[in-house]
Amino acid sequence: LASTLPNVAEAVVDRLKHVALDRLVSVKIVDVEKGPFDGLENASIIVSEPKVFCSKGLIKANRSPCLKWFQSTFAGVEALVEQGKGGRTNFLVTRAGGSMGIEIGQFILGYILSHERKHALCERAQSKKEWVHDAALYRPLSNVSLGILGLGDIGKDVARLAKGIGVGEVYGWKRGGESVDYVDETFVEMAQVLEKCDYIVSVLPSTMATRGLLDNGALASCSEKSPVFINCGRGDLIGESSIVEALDKNWISSAILDVFETEPLPKTSKLWAHPNVTITPHVSGMSHPENIAKLFCSNLRRYLESGNDELEHVM
């Protein structure tokens, strides 16, 4: 157990006390920032944060030679993908899935509700002691359309929650085009989603196929409806200049951004002061110790009973 997140190791150990695991030999907690790392050579299972673990070189075969399964404490595992290029890939990886989609969905729908009910307008009016009844009127959510880029675990939860609060049409982009529960229609061409929706949400991961995907004028397909763009996936999906261009050309009406190319977002970024940009510091979905412990211990039981075949959230 080598996580930079507070209390993760403690939560896992506490949950293990209540789970009968006859074949579990030993548990070791390691400070992933400082070490010591001398116990890693015997570890067949590691629970850790991919970025830090990989940056320390701990994923190399000579540092953790017995590794068979890596449980990420985050949903994102791009650091493991990067190190696997010409490097080591002979182990199983599972993501911190299950609860992240619900939290990200709550974040997205919170902003959609706030935008539709014109909360910002009412707050400004209150500061001026103005009664703005007519300006604060709103449309029903049944008239609102939502497009989701990325229909994995997180995207599916976003769709389910959106339908649960009454959003009218939910569309999705999925390369295979397969139907997905709570999604009215899936498309293999992204432009077909971009042109149909009042809100465009990205929950895409960072991969070779997604980096820069919305650059080079891709958001021009939004120009007819000028939707709100919400990015809760990864910041390298679209560059800052492309976001500013889309706003200035009214391809999108506003942007709610939780992730960025560079984090923390530099003070020199134009996004900070743009009137149609809302910035949050990569907090749309968080890894909570109790959720990681629950997922890991459930997967550990499956792993010991069935090997790799029955694990959840496998990369």
N, C-alpha and C positions, 0 to 999 in steps of 0.2 A: 504494500500500500504506500504509494508515493505521490500524494496529491498536494498541490499548492493551495487548494481550497480549504478553508477552515473547517475542522471537525469531520471531514469525510472519513479519514481512517478510523476515528473513534466511532462514528456511526456504523461503519462496516463491522468492526470488531464487536460492537454491542449487539448487532443483529445476528452475527454468527453464533453468539452464545445461546440463541434461542432456536437454532437450526441444527438438527442432527446430521452431522456430516462425518461419518466414520472414517472416510479416506482422506480427510484434510489433515495434512501432516503438521504444518506450522504456519504462523502468521508473523510477518515482520513489517514494522512501520519504518519508512525511510524518509528523511527530509530530502525532498527532491532537489532543493536548492543547494544544500550543503553536504549531504551524505551523512555518514559514510555509506559507500555503495558496495562494500565487500560481500554483502549477503545476496546480491543480485544473481551471482553465478549459479545459485541453487533454485532460483524462482522459476516455476513453470507457469505461474499465473501472476500478472502484474496489473494493478489498478492505478492509473496515473493520468496526468494531463499530457496529451501527445506532444504539444509544442515544446514544453519545457523538457520533457523526457528525451525527445529527439535532439534538442539543441545541446544537451549535455553529452550527447553521444552514447547514451545508455542503451539505445536500441541495437547497437552493433553486436554482432555475434560473440565477440570476445568479452563483452561487458555483461550480457544476459544470455548466455549460450543455451540455457534450458527452456527459454521462453516458448510456450505453446499457445498462450491466449493472453491478449492485451485488452483489458476493459477500459475504455476511455471514460473520463469523468466529464466529458463534453460531448455535444452532438456532433461537432465538427472534428474530422479526423484528417484534415488535409496535410498536416505535418507528417503523418505516417505514409500518406500517399507519396509525398515528395521524397522522403528518405528511401522509399521502395524503388525509385528509379535507378536501376543499376545497383541497388543495395539489397537489403534483407526483406524478404516477404514470406518467409516460411513459418508464419504463425497466424492464428486467428485474431480478428479484431471485431469487437462489438462496441457500438456507440451508446451514449447515454440517452436512450430513447424512452418513449412512453409518456413522460410528463411535459417535455419541452414544447410539444405542439400545442398543448392546452394553454400554457402560459403565453406563448407567442400569439396564439389565436385571441386570447383575452386582450393583449396589447393592441393588436390590429383592430379588433372590433370596438375597443374603447375609443380609439381615434376616429373610427368611422362614425360611431354614435355621436361623439363630441362635434365632429364636423357637420353632420347632418342636422343636429339639434342647435347648431350655431352658438355653442357655448362661449367662444371667444368674443363674438359680437355682443352677447349679453353681458359679459364681464366688462368690456369696454364701455358699454352703455351705463352700467352700474356706477363706474368711476366718474361718469359725467352726470349722474342722476337723471338719465333719460329713459323714458318708457318707449321701447322700440317694438311694440307688439307686431306690427305688420312685417317689419324686417326680419323678425325672428320666426316667422312661419316656416314650416318644413314639409318635405314630401314624405310619404310613408316608405319604410324600408322595402316594402314589396315592389317599389318602383326602382330600386337600386340594384345595379349589377356589379359583380365582383369577379375579377380575373386573378387566378392564382398561377404563378410561375413556379413549378415544382410540386409534384403531387406524391411525394413520399410520405413518411409518417407525419411530418409536421403539416404539410399541405392538406392532407386528409383531415387532420384535426381542425384546421382553419375552416375548411369547407363545412364540416359537421357543425361547428359552433355558429358559423354564419347562417346556415339554414335554421339553426335552433332559435335565433333571435329574429328571424323573419326576413332576411335578405332575399330579394326576389330571384335573380338569376345568378348562378355561380358557374363560371367557365374556368377551364384549366388548360395548361400547356403541358403535354407529356409526349416525349418523343415517340413512344409506341402507339399512342392514341387510344389506349385501353380505357374503358369506362371505369369511373371511380364513384363510390358511394357519395351522395350529397353533391355531386358535380353534375350540372345539367347537361354539359357537353364538353368533351375534351378535344383538343386540336393538336395536330402535329406541326402546324405552322404557327409560330408565335405571333405573327402579325394579325392573325385571325382573332386572337384573344385581345391584343392591344387595342384593336379598333372597336370592340364591342362594349367596353366596360367603363363604369364610373369610378372604379377603384382598381388599380393594378398593384398586386402584392407579390413581391419576390421572397421566397423562402429557399432559394436555390443554394446549394453548397458551392464551395470553391473547387473547381476542377479545371482540367485543360479545356473542356468543352464549354464552360460557363464564363471563364474570365474574359471580360470585355464584350460579353454577349449583347449588351444594350448600348454599346458605343457605336460610332459611325452612323449616327442619325436613325438608329433603330426605333426610337420613340416617336419618330414622325408618324408612325402608324396610329398613334393616339390622337392625332390632331383634330379629328372630327368631334370627339367627345371631351377632349382635354381633361382626362381623369386626374385624380389624386394618385401619386405614386408612393408606395410604401415599401421600403427595403429592410427586411429583417433577416435576410440570408447572409450574404457575404458582400463586402464592400467592393471587391474587385470585379463584380458583375458589370459595373458602370463607373467610368471616371468622373471626377468632379466637373470637368469642363463640359462633358456630355449632359450632366444634370442641369447645369446653368444654361446651356444652349436650349434644352428642352423647355425650360421655364421661360426663358426670354422669348422664344418663338411660340409660346403658348401651346406647345404639344401636350404639356401637362400643366395643370393649374397650380399644383403645389406638390411638395415632396416632404414626406415624413421619413427620416433617415435614422436608423439605429446602428448602421454599420458603414464603414468607410474604407477607402483604399489604404490610408494610413491611420492607425489608431495608437494613441489618442489623436483626434483631429487637430492638425496644426493651427495655431492661432492666426496664421496668415491665410487660412482657407476663406474663400469668398462665401462659402456656405453659411458661416456663422451669422453674417449680417443680411443675408438675402431675405426679403420680406415674406417670401412664400416657402420658406424652408423651416421645418421643425426638426431639431436635433436632440436625440437621446443617446447616452453614452454606452451603447452595446449592452442594454439591459432588458431587451424585449422578452428574453427567456433565460432563466438562470438554472445552474446546476445546484440543487439543494442536497445536502448530505443525506437526508433520510430517503430521498428518491433514488440516489445512486446506490445506497446500501440495499434498498429493497430490490432494485433491478439486478445488482450483482449477485446477491445471495440466491435469488430465484434462478438466475442463469448458472450459478455454481452448482446447484442441485441438479439441474438438467445436464450440465457438463459431466459431472461425476457418474450420473446414471446412464447417459446416452452418448457421451462424447460431443462432437460438434454439431450433430444433426438437428437438435431441438432448440438451440440457443435463439434468443430474440435479439433483434437489432444488429444482425451480422452485417459487416461491411463486405 
